[in-house]
Amino acid sequence: MNGSAGGYPPRRGLRDWAVDICLFLLAVAYGVAWSLESLADPAQPPAPAWSQVLTAGACTALWLRRRWPVGLAVALVPVSTFADLAAGAQLVALFTVAIHRPVRYAAGICAAIIVFRAGFLALFVMFRRPPPDVPLTWVFAFTAITSLAVVGWGLFVRHRRQLALSQRERAARAETEARLRAEQAQHHAREEIAREMHDVLGHRLSLLSVHAGALEYRPDAPPEEIARAAAVIRESAHQALQDLREVIGVLRAPVGELPQPTLADLAELVAESRAGGMRVGLREHLPGPVPGGTGRTAYRIVQEGLTNARKHAPGTAVEVDVAGAPGDGLTVEVRNAAPADPPRPPPGTGPPPLPGQGLIGLAERVSLAEGRLEHGHTAAGGYRLRAWLPWPP
């Protein structure tokens, strides 16, 4: 058997004990059968005592075949040559080598058995004391056939075990790959949900933050402005709840069942930002309708650009340009001027969130659409967000 860590063979189980006992009994039965055969034939002398002792030792040594299969098989070659009754133990040792060691070991020991037992015994012993009823060719044939048959049987068992082991490994590998694919799918789904929640809720919540901050900084504002800001806050909160319900519905509904915004909804998005107090200009140069997936990505780009401008450059003018044609692609650009004063968070709200998370998600979305995304500050201190998306002809 193959050794375990530390050079020691693994502990025998019930099946291993059963196999060892059966092979030991087969080796003993082989010796007993040939011994009885010689006693039944008066023309042949009985096996000498030293031959029986060697046979008993060879059968007992089979209990070590799991630890030293090659060494035991080699040691039994001369033993079985002089003690015919030990040939059964020799075949068991050869069978063990064929199963648990490379083929070259089994082939070498098999050749040694044939040469030693058939050659030396037949040529030496039979020329000195040739049995009248046993021809020389029978000894050669019997030794070669039994040895080769045992090696073939051992190789068959070895390949069967290797096949079963490879099947178990393939099954385990397939199970691992399936688990990894499931985890990867869950990871992609979570990323998609995170991008969707950021794109949908970030726009609404930024409106709430701007108008709530205005109410906090100007408690003495005219009642008309307070009422208008409160109406925007109420409407934005209502829309945020609606968007949150849609995002949660995506988790429960099949993919693609819920409606998603397209480029046709861009005017409504700009109007909503204008109602919140932003100065947004929109220019569209499109020869016709844009494909759904491309339009949805363009909508999310503009939405993210307006949200960032509202948070980081409040009060500045924002320009949105959308242009393209089939075959040339769709270009979306959102740019704003430099803010007069850097935005400050309302008192008691803590430090502002780390910037850039929305752009990271937006870059992933554009990359999935096989597009390009550029963003950065302009020479005048403003900011520009520009993306190109493929538009099939």
C-alpha positions as a Markdown table, in Angstrom:
| # | Residue | x | y | z |
|---|---|---|---|---|
| 1 | Met | 0.0 | 0.0 | 0.0 |
| 2 | Asn | 1.1 | 3.6 | -0.4 |
| 3 | Gly | 2.6 | 5.0 | 2.7 |
| 4 | Ser | 1.2 | 7.9 | 4.6 |
| 5 | Ala | 3.0 | 10.9 | 6.1 |
| 6 | Gly | 6.1 | 9.9 | 8.1 |
| 7 | Gly | 6.7 | 6.8 | 6.0 |
| 8 | Tyr | 4.2 | 4.6 | 7.7 |
| 9 | Pro | 1.3 | 2.9 | 5.9 |
| 10 | Pro | -2.2 | 4.0 | 6.7 |
| 11 | Arg | -4.1 | 2.1 | 9.4 |
| 12 | Arg | -5.9 | -0.9 | 8.2 |
| 13 | Gly | -9.6 | -0.9 | 8.0 |
| 14 | Leu | -12.1 | -3.8 | 8.1 |
| 15 | Arg | -11.9 | -4.2 | 4.4 |
| 16 | Asp | -8.0 | -4.2 | 4.5 |
| 17 | Trp | -8.0 | -6.9 | 7.2 |
| 18 | Ala | -10.5 | -9.0 | 5.2 |
| 19 | Val | -8.3 | -8.8 | 2.1 |
| 20 | Asp | -5.1 | -9.6 | 4.0 |
| 21 | Ile | -6.7 | -12.6 | 5.7 |
| 22 | Cys | -8.0 | -13.9 | 2.4 |
| 23 | Leu | -4.7 | -13.6 | 0.6 |
| 24 | Phe | -2.8 | -15.2 | 3.5 |
| 25 | Leu | -5.2 | -18.1 | 3.4 |
| 26 | Leu | -4.8 | -18.4 | -0.4 |
| 27 | Ala | -1.1 | -18.6 | 0.0 |
| 28 | Val | -1.4 | -21.2 | 2.7 |
| 29 | Ala | -3.9 | -23.2 | 0.7 |
| 30 | Tyr | -1.6 | -23.2 | -2.3 |
| 31 | Gly | 1.3 | -24.7 | -0.2 |
| 32 | Val | -1.0 | -27.2 | 1.5 |
| 33 | Ala | -2.5 | -28.3 | -1.9 |
| 34 | Trp | 0.9 | -28.9 | -3.4 |
| 35 | Ser | 2.1 | -30.7 | -0.3 |
| 36 | Leu | -0.9 | -33.0 | -0.3 |
| 37 | Glu | -0.3 | -33.6 | -4.0 |
| 38 | Ser | 3.2 | -34.7 | -3.4 |
| 39 | Leu | 2.1 | -37.0 | -0.6 |
| 40 | Ala | -0.5 | -38.6 | -2.8 |
| 41 | Asp | 2.1 | -39.4 | -5.5 |
| 42 | Pro | 4.4 | -42.1 | -4.3 |
| 43 | Ala | 6.8 | -41.4 | -7.2 |
| 44 | Gln | 7.6 | -38.0 | -5.7 |
| 45 | Pro | 9.4 | -37.6 | -2.4 |
| 46 | Pro | 7.6 | -35.5 | 0.3 |
| 47 | Ala | 8.6 | -31.9 | 0.8 |
| 48 | Pro | 11.5 | -31.6 | 3.2 |
| 49 | Ala | 11.1 | -29.9 | 6.6 |
| 50 | Trp | 13.2 | -26.9 | 5.6 |
| 51 | Ser | 10.9 | -26.3 | 2.6 |
| 52 | Gln | 7.9 | -26.3 | 4.9 |
| 53 | Val | 9.6 | -23.9 | 7.3 |
| 54 | Leu | 10.4 | -21.5 | 4.4 |
| 55 | Thr | 6.9 | -21.7 | 3.2 |
| 56 | Ala | 5.5 | -20.9 | 6.6 |
| 57 | Gly | 7.9 | -18.0 | 6.9 |
| 58 | Ala | 6.9 | -16.7 | 3.4 |
| 59 | Cys | 3.2 | -16.9 | 4.3 |
| 60 | Thr | 3.8 | -15.1 | 7.6 |
| 61 | Ala | 5.8 | -12.4 | 5.8 |
| 62 | Leu | 2.8 | -11.5 | 3.7 |
| 63 | Trp | 1.5 | -9.5 | 6.6 |
| 64 | Leu | 4.3 | -7.0 | 5.8 |
| 65 | Arg | 3.3 | -6.7 | 2.1 |
| 66 | Arg | 1.6 | -3.3 | 2.7 |
| 67 | Arg | 4.7 | -1.7 | 4.2 |
| 68 | Trp | 7.5 | -3.3 | 1.9 |
| 69 | Pro | 5.8 | -4.7 | -1.2 |
| 70 | Val | 8.8 | -4.6 | -3.5 |
| 71 | Gly | 11.3 | -5.8 | -0.9 |
| 72 | Leu | 9.1 | -8.7 | 0.1 |
| 73 | Ala | 8.5 | -9.7 | -3.5 |
| 74 | Val | 12.2 | -9.6 | -4.3 |
| 75 | Ala | 13.1 | -11.6 | -1.2 |
| 76 | Leu | 10.5 | -14.3 | -2.0 |
| 77 | Val | 12.0 | -14.9 | -5.5 |
| 78 | Pro | 14.9 | -17.2 | -4.3 |
| 79 | Val | 12.7 | -18.6 | -1.5 |
| 80 | Ser | 10.0 | -19.8 | -3.9 |
| 81 | Thr | 12.8 | -21.1 | -6.2 |
| 82 | Phe | 14.0 | -23.6 | -3.6 |
| 83 | Ala | 10.7 | -24.1 | -1.8 |
| 84 | Asp | 8.0 | -24.9 | -4.3 |
| 85 | Leu | 5.3 | -24.6 | -1.6 |
| 86 | Ala | 6.1 | -20.9 | -1.2 |
| 87 | Ala | 5.1 | -20.1 | -4.8 |
| 88 | Gly | 1.6 | -19.0 | -3.6 |
| 89 | Ala | 3.1 | -16.4 | -1.2 |
| 90 | Gln | 5.4 | -15.2 | -4.1 |
| 91 | Leu | 2.3 | -14.7 | -6.4 |
| 92 | Val | 0.5 | -12.7 | -3.6 |
| 93 | Ala | 3.6 | -10.5 | -3.2 |
| 94 | Leu | 3.8 | -10.0 | -7.0 |
| 95 | Phe | 0.1 | -9.1 | -7.1 |
| 96 | Thr | 0.7 | -6.5 | -4.4 |
| 97 | Val | 3.5 | -4.9 | -6.3 |
| 98 | Ala | 1.5 | -4.8 | -9.5 |
| 99 | Ile | -1.3 | -2.9 | -7.7 |
| 100 | His | 0.7 | -0.4 | -5.6 |
| 101 | Arg | 3.9 | 0.2 | -7.5 |
| 102 | Pro | 4.8 | 1.3 | -11.0 |
| 103 | Val | 4.7 | -1.3 | -13.8 |
| 104 | Arg | 8.5 | -1.5 | -14.2 |
| 105 | Tyr | 8.7 | -3.0 | -10.7 |
| 106 | Ala | 6.1 | -5.7 | -11.4 |
| 107 | Ala | 7.7 | -6.5 | -14.8 |
| 108 | Gly | 11.1 | -6.8 | -13.3 |
| 109 | Ile | 10.0 | -9.1 | -10.5 |
| 110 | Cys | 7.9 | -11.2 | -12.9 |
| 111 | Ala | 10.9 | -11.7 | -15.2 |
| 112 | Ala | 13.1 | -12.6 | -12.1 |
| 113 | Ile | 10.5 | -15.2 | -11.1 |
| 114 | Ile | 10.5 | -16.8 | -14.5 |
| 115 | Val | 14.3 | -16.8 | -14.8 |
| 116 | Phe | 14.9 | -18.1 | -11.3 |
| 117 | Arg | 12.2 | -20.6 | -10.9 |
| 118 | Ala | 11.7 | -21.8 | -14.4 |
| 119 | Gly | 15.3 | -21.5 | -15.5 |
| 120 | Phe | 17.4 | -22.4 | -12.5 |
| 121 | Leu | 15.0 | -24.9 | -11.0 |
| 122 | Ala | 14.2 | -26.6 | -14.3 |
| 123 | Leu | 17.7 | -26.7 | -15.7 |
| 124 | Phe | 19.5 | -27.5 | -12.4 |
| 125 | Val | 17.1 | -29.6 | -10.4 |
| 126 | Met | 15.5 | -31.5 | -13.3 |
| 127 | Phe | 18.8 | -32.4 | -14.9 |
| 128 | Arg | 19.8 | -33.9 | -11.5 |
| 129 | Arg | 16.6 | -35.4 | -10.5 |
| 130 | Pro | 14.0 | -35.1 | -13.4 |
| 131 | Pro | 10.5 | -36.2 | -12.5 |
| 132 | Pro | 9.2 | -38.7 | -15.1 |
| 133 | Asp | 5.7 | -37.2 | -15.4 |
| 134 | Val | 6.5 | -33.5 | -15.5 |
| 135 | Pro | 8.1 | -32.3 | -18.8 |
| 136 | Leu | 10.4 | -29.3 | -18.8 |
| 137 | Thr | 8.2 | -27.2 | -21.1 |
| 138 | Trp | 5.3 | -27.6 | -18.6 |
| 139 | Val | 7.3 | -26.0 | -15.8 |
| 140 | Phe | 8.3 | -23.1 | -18.0 |
| 141 | Ala | 4.7 | -22.6 | -19.3 |
| 142 | Phe | 3.1 | -22.9 | -15.8 |
| 143 | Thr | 5.5 | -20.5 | -14.2 |
| 144 | Ala | 5.2 | -17.9 | -17.0 |
| 145 | Ile | 1.4 | -18.1 | -17.3 |
| 146 | Thr | 0.7 | -17.8 | -13.6 |
| 147 | Ser | 3.2 | -14.9 | -13.1 |
| 148 | Leu | 1.9 | -13.0 | -16.1 |
| 149 | Ala | -1.7 | -13.7 | -15.1 |
| 150 | Val | -1.1 | -12.3 | -11.6 |
| 151 | Val | 0.6 | -9.2 | -13.0 |
| 152 | Gly | -2.2 | -8.6 | -15.4 |
| 153 | Trp | -4.8 | -9.1 | -12.7 |
| 154 | Gly | -2.9 | -6.6 | -10.5 |
| 155 | Leu | -2.7 | -4.0 | -13.2 |
| 156 | Phe | -6.4 | -4.4 | -13.9 |
| 157 | Val | -7.2 | -3.7 | -10.3 |
| 158 | Arg | -4.7 | -0.8 | -10.2 |
| 159 | His | -6.3 | 0.9 | -13.3 |
| 160 | Arg | -9.8 | 0.3 | -11.8 |
| 161 | Arg | -8.8 | 2.0 | -8.6 |
| 162 | Gln | -7.1 | 4.9 | -10.5 |
| 163 | Leu | -10.2 | 5.3 | -12.6 |
| 164 | Ala | -12.4 | 5.4 | -9.5 |
| 165 | Leu | -10.0 | 7.9 | -7.9 |
| 166 | Ser | -10.0 | 10.1 | -10.9 |
| 167 | Gln | -13.8 | 10.0 | -11.1 |
| 168 | Arg | -14.0 | 11.0 | -7.4 |
| 169 | Glu | -11.5 | 13.8 | -8.1 |
| 170 | Arg | -13.4 | 15.0 | -11.1 |
| 171 | Ala | -16.6 | 15.0 | -9.1 |
| 172 | Ala | -15.0 | 16.9 | -6.3 |
| 173 | Arg | -13.4 | 19.4 | -8.8 |
| 174 | Ala | -16.8 | 19.8 | -10.5 |
| 175 | Glu | -18.5 | 20.5 | -7.2 |
| 176 | Thr | -15.8 | 23.0 | -6.3 |
| 177 | Glu | -16.1 | 24.7 | -9.7 |
| 178 | Ala | -19.9 | 24.8 | -9.3 |
| 179 | Arg | -19.5 | 26.4 | -5.9 |
| 180 | Leu | -17.1 | 28.9 | -7.2 |
| 181 | Arg | -19.4 | 29.7 | -10.1 |
| 182 | Ala | -22.3 | 30.2 | -7.7 |
| 183 | Glu | -20.2 | 32.4 | -5.5 |
| 184 | Gln | -19.0 | 34.4 | -8.5 |
| 185 | Ala | -22.6 | 34.8 | -9.7 |
| 186 | Gln | -23.6 | 36.0 | -6.3 |
| 187 | His | -20.7 | 38.4 | -6.3 |
| 188 | His | -21.7 | 39.8 | -9.7 |
| 189 | Ala | -25.3 | 40.1 | -8.5 |
| 190 | Arg | -24.3 | 42.0 | -5.4 |
| 191 | Glu | -22.1 | 44.3 | -7.5 |
| 192 | Glu | -25.0 | 44.9 | -9.9 |
| 193 | Ile | -27.4 | 45.6 | -6.9 |
| 194 | Ala | -24.9 | 48.0 | -5.4 |
| 195 | Arg | -24.5 | 49.9 | -8.6 |
| 196 | Glu | -28.3 | 50.0 | -9.1 |
| 197 | Met | -28.9 | 51.2 | -5.6 |
| 198 | His | -26.2 | 53.9 | -5.8 |
| 199 | Asp | -27.4 | 55.2 | -9.2 |
| 200 | Val | -31.1 | 55.2 | -8.2 |
| 201 | Leu | -31.0 | 56.3 | -4.6 |
| 202 | Gly | -27.9 | 58.6 | -4.8 |
| 203 | His | -29.7 | 61.0 | -7.1 |
| 204 | Arg | -32.8 | 61.2 | -4.9 |
| 205 | Leu | -31.0 | 61.4 | -1.6 |
| 206 | Ser | -28.6 | 64.2 | -2.9 |
| 207 | Leu | -31.7 | 66.3 | -3.6 |
| 208 | Leu | -32.9 | 65.7 | -0.1 |
| 209 | Ser | -29.5 | 66.6 | 1.3 |
| 210 | Val | -29.3 | 69.9 | -0.6 |
| 211 | His | -32.7 | 71.2 | 0.3 |
| 212 | Ala | -32.5 | 70.0 | 3.9 |
| 213 | Gly | -29.2 | 71.8 | 4.2 |
| 214 | Ala | -30.7 | 75.0 | 2.7 |
| 215 | Leu | -33.5 | 74.9 | 5.3 |
| 216 | Glu | -31.0 | 74.4 | 8.1 |
| 217 | Tyr | -28.7 | 77.3 | 6.9 |
| 218 | Arg | -31.6 | 79.7 | 6.2 |
| 219 | Pro | -34.2 | 79.3 | 8.9 |
| 220 | Asp | -35.3 | 82.9 | 8.2 |
| 221 | Ala | -36.0 | 82.3 | 4.5 |
| 222 | Pro | -39.3 | 83.5 | 3.1 |
| 223 | Pro | -42.2 | 81.1 | 3.6 |
| 224 | Glu | -42.5 | 80.6 | -0.1 |
| 225 | Glu | -38.9 | 79.3 | -0.4 |
| 226 | Ile | -39.4 | 77.1 | 2.7 |
| 227 | Ala | -42.6 | 75.7 | 1.3 |
| 228 | Arg | -41.0 | 75.0 | -2.1 |
| 229 | Ala | -38.0 | 73.3 | -0.5 |
| 230 | Ala | -40.3 | 71.2 | 1.7 |
| 231 | Ala | -42.3 | 70.2 | -1.3 |
| 232 | Val | -39.1 | 69.1 | -3.1 |
| 233 | Ile | -38.0 | 67.2 | 0.0 |
| 234 | Arg | -41.4 | 65.5 | 0.2 |
| 235 | Glu | -41.4 | 64.6 | -3.5 |
| 236 | Ser | -37.8 | 63.4 | -3.5 |
| 237 | Ala | -38.5 | 61.2 | -0.4 |
| 238 | His | -41.6 | 59.8 | -2.1 |
| 239 | Gln | -39.6 | 59.0 | -5.3 |
| 240 | Ala | -36.7 | 57.5 | -3.2 |
| 241 | Leu | -39.2 | 55.2 | -1.6 |
| 242 | Gln | -40.6 | 54.2 | -5.0 |
| 243 | Asp | -37.1 | 53.6 | -6.4 |
| 244 | Leu | -36.2 | 51.6 | -3.3 |
| 245 | Arg | -39.2 | 49.4 | -3.8 |
| 246 | Glu | -38.2 | 48.8 | -7.4 |
| 247 | Val | -34.6 | 47.9 | -6.4 |
| 248 | Ile | -35.9 | 45.5 | -3.8 |
| 249 | Gly | -38.3 | 44.1 | -6.4 |
| 250 | Val | -35.3 | 43.3 | -8.6 |
| 251 | Leu | -34.1 | 40.9 | -5.9 |
| 252 | Arg | -37.4 | 39.0 | -6.0 |
| 253 | Ala | -38.4 | 39.2 | -9.6 |
| 254 | Pro | -36.8 | 37.5 | -12.6 |
| 255 | Val | -34.2 | 39.4 | -14.5 |
| 256 | Gly | -35.6 | 41.9 | -16.9 |
| 257 | Glu | -39.1 | 41.8 | -15.6 |
| 258 | Leu | -39.2 | 45.3 | -14.1 |
| 259 | Pro | -39.0 | 48.3 | -16.4 |
| 260 | Gln | -35.6 | 50.2 | -16.5 |
| 261 | Pro | -35.0 | 53.8 | -17.5 |
| 262 | Thr | -33.8 | 54.5 | -21.0 |
| 263 | Leu | -32.5 | 57.5 | -22.8 |
| 264 | Ala | -36.0 | 58.6 | -23.5 |
| 265 | Asp | -36.4 | 59.4 | -19.8 |
| 266 | Leu | -33.4 | 61.7 | -19.8 |
| 267 | Ala | -35.5 | 64.9 | -20.2 |
| 268 | Glu | -37.6 | 63.9 | -17.2 |
| 269 | Leu | -34.4 | 63.4 | -15.2 |
| 270 | Val | -33.1 | 66.9 | -16.2 |
| 271 | Ala | -36.5 | 68.5 | -15.4 |
| 272 | Glu | -36.4 | 66.9 | -12.0 |
| 273 | Ser | -32.9 | 68.3 | -11.3 |
| 274 | Arg | -34.1 | 71.7 | -12.5 |
| 275 | Ala | -37.0 | 71.6 | -10.1 |
| 276 | Gly | -34.5 | 70.9 | -7.3 |
| 277 | Gly | -32.8 | 74.2 | -8.1 |
| 278 | Met | -30.0 | 73.1 | -10.4 |
| 279 | Arg | -29.2 | 74.9 | -13.6 |
| 280 | Val | -29.0 | 72.1 | -16.2 |
| 281 | Gly | -28.7 | 72.5 | -19.9 |
| 282 | Leu | -29.5 | 69.5 | -22.2 |
| 283 | Arg | -28.5 | 69.1 | -25.8 |
| 284 | Glu | -29.4 | 65.9 | -27.7 |
| 285 | His | -28.2 | 65.2 | -31.3 |
| 286 | Leu | -29.6 | 61.8 | -32.1 |
| 287 | Pro | -30.9 | 60.6 | -35.5 |
| 288 | Gly | -33.3 | 58.1 | -33.9 |
| 289 | Pro | -34.0 | 55.9 | -30.9 |
| 290 | Val | -31.0 | 54.4 | -29.1 |
| 291 | Pro | -30.9 | 50.6 | -28.2 |
| 292 | Gly | -32.3 | 49.8 | -24.8 |
| 293 | Gly | -29.1 | 48.7 | -23.2 |
| 294 | Thr | -27.0 | 51.6 | -24.5 |
| 295 | Gly | -29.7 | 54.1 | -23.6 |
| 296 | Arg | -30.0 | 52.7 | -20.1 |
| 297 | Thr | -26.2 | 53.0 | -19.5 |
| 298 | Ala | -26.3 | 56.6 | -20.9 |
| 299 | Tyr | -29.1 | 57.5 | -18.6 |
| 300 | Arg | -27.1 | 56.2 | -15.6 |
| 301 | Ile | -24.0 | 58.2 | -16.7 |
| 302 | Val | -26.0 | 61.4 | -16.8 |
| 303 | Gln | -27.7 | 60.6 | -13.5 |
| 304 | Glu | -24.3 | 60.0 | -11.8 |
| 305 | Gly | -22.9 | 63.2 | -13.3 |
| 306 | Leu | -25.8 | 65.3 | -12.0 |
| 307 | Thr | -25.6 | 63.7 | -8.6 |
| 308 | Asn | -21.8 | 64.5 | -8.4 |
| 309 | Ala | -22.3 | 68.0 | -9.6 |
| 310 | Arg | -25.1 | 68.6 | -7.0 |
| 311 | Lys | -22.9 | 67.2 | -4.2 |
| 312 | His | -19.5 | 68.7 | -5.1 |
| 313 | Ala | -20.3 | 71.8 | -7.0 |
| 314 | Pro | -23.7 | 73.1 | -5.8 |
| 315 | Gly | -25.0 | 76.2 | -7.6 |
| 316 | Thr | -22.9 | 75.8 | -10.7 |
| 317 | Ala | -24.3 | 75.4 | -14.2 |
| 318 | Val | -24.2 | 71.9 | -15.6 |
| 319 | Glu | -24.2 | 71.0 | -19.3 |
| 320 | Val | -25.3 | 67.7 | -20.6 |
| 321 | Asp | -24.5 | 66.7 | -24.2 |
| 322 | Val | -25.7 | 63.5 | -25.8 |
| 323 | Ala | -24.8 | 62.8 | -29.5 |
| 324 | Gly | -24.1 | 59.9 | -31.7 |
| 325 | Ala | -25.2 | 57.8 | -34.6 |
| 326 | Pro | -25.5 | 54.1 | -35.5 |
| 327 | Gly | -22.0 | 52.7 | -36.3 |
| 328 | Asp | -20.3 | 55.8 | -34.7 |
| 329 | Gly | -21.3 | 55.2 | -31.1 |
| 330 | Leu | -23.0 | 57.3 | -28.5 |
| 331 | Thr | -21.1 | 60.0 | -26.7 |
| 332 | Val | -22.4 | 61.3 | -23.3 |
| 333 | Glu | -20.8 | 64.3 | -21.6 |
| 334 | Val | -21.7 | 66.0 | -18.3 |
| 335 | Arg | -19.6 | 69.0 | -17.3 |
| 336 | Asn | -19.9 | 71.7 | -14.7 |
| 337 | Ala | -18.0 | 74.9 | -13.9 |
| 338 | Ala | -15.8 | 75.3 | -10.9 |
| 339 | Pro | -17.8 | 75.9 | -7.6 |
| 340 | Ala | -17.5 | 79.3 | -6.0 |
| 341 | Asp | -17.0 | 77.8 | -2.5 |
| 342 | Pro | -16.2 | 74.2 | -1.7 |
| 343 | Pro | -19.3 | 72.4 | -0.3 |
| 344 | Arg | -19.4 | 72.0 | 3.4 |
| 345 | Pro | -21.5 | 69.3 | 5.2 |
| 346 | Pro | -24.3 | 70.5 | 7.5 |
| 347 | Pro | -23.2 | 70.8 | 11.2 |
| 348 | Gly | -23.5 | 67.6 | 13.2 |
| 349 | Thr | -23.5 | 65.3 | 10.1 |
| 350 | Gly | -19.9 | 64.2 | 10.5 |
| 351 | Pro | -17.3 | 64.0 | 7.7 |
| 352 | Pro | -18.5 | 63.7 | 4.1 |
| 353 | Pro | -18.4 | 60.2 | 2.5 |
| 354 | Leu | -15.4 | 59.1 | 0.5 |
| 355 | Pro | -15.7 | 60.2 | -3.1 |
| 356 | Gly | -15.3 | 58.0 | -6.1 |
| 357 | Gln | -17.5 | 55.0 | -5.2 |
| 358 | Gly | -20.1 | 56.0 | -7.8 |
| 359 | Leu | -17.6 | 56.5 | -10.5 |
| 360 | Ile | -16.1 | 53.1 | -9.8 |
| 361 | Gly | -19.5 | 51.5 | -10.2 |
| 362 | Leu | -20.1 | 53.6 | -13.3 |
| 363 | Ala | -16.8 | 52.5 | -14.8 |
| 364 | Glu | -17.7 | 48.9 | -14.3 |
| 365 | Arg | -21.1 | 49.5 | -16.0 |
| 366 | Val | -19.5 | 51.2 | -19.0 |
| 367 | Ser | -16.9 | 48.5 | -19.2 |
| 368 | Leu | -19.6 | 45.8 | -19.3 |
| 369 | Ala | -21.1 | 47.8 | -22.2 |
| 370 | Glu | -17.7 | 47.7 | -23.9 |
| 371 | Gly | -17.5 | 51.4 | -23.8 |
| 372 | Arg | -14.9 | 54.0 | -22.5 |
| 373 | Leu | -15.2 | 56.4 | -19.6 |
| 374 | Glu | -13.2 | 59.5 | -18.9 |
| 375 | His | -13.5 | 62.0 | -16.0 |
| 376 | Gly | -11.4 | 64.6 | -14.4 |
| 377 | His | -11.0 | 68.3 | -13.6 |
| 378 | Thr | -10.9 | 70.8 | -16.4 |
| 379 | Ala | -8.3 | 73.6 | -16.8 |
| 380 | Ala | -10.8 | 76.1 | -15.5 |
| 381 | Gly | -11.4 | 74.2 | -12.3 |
| 382 | Gly | -14.6 | 72.5 | -13.3 |
| 383 | Tyr | -15.3 | 68.8 | -13.8 |
| 384 | Arg | -16.1 | 66.8 | -16.9 |
| 385 | Leu | -17.5 | 63.3 | -17.1 |
| 386 | Arg | -17.4 | 61.8 | -20.6 |
| 387 | Ala | -18.3 | 58.3 | -21.9 |
| 388 | Trp | -18.4 | 56.6 | -25.3 |
| 389 | Leu | -20.8 | 53.7 | -25.8 |
| 390 | Pro | -21.0 | 51.4 | -28.9 |
| 391 | Trp | -24.1 | 51.9 | -31.1 |
| 392 | Pro | -24.4 | 49.0 | -33.6 |
| 393 | Pro | -25.2 | 50.1 | -37.2 |
